[in-house]
Amino acid sequence: MMVKFNYPDGDWCYRAIHTVHAVFHKDGKLIARAERGDRNGYYEFEIESFELKGPGEILT
């Protein structure tokens, strides 16, 4: 399963669901927390929305 994060600027990215730690509101913004690529902790970033993509779905 994958998570598609939609950024406020219209860009997007995909993350494997096991690397996503949390999605929450902070200061009126939607924030995602995900594992760093080197597995050395987490980082947070602002998102507009997110979608869950299951097996067999086309990632667009």
ABEGO torsion letter per residue (X at the ends): XBBBBBBAAGBBBBBBAAABABBBBBGGBBBBBBBBAAGBEBBBBBBABBBBBBBGBBBX
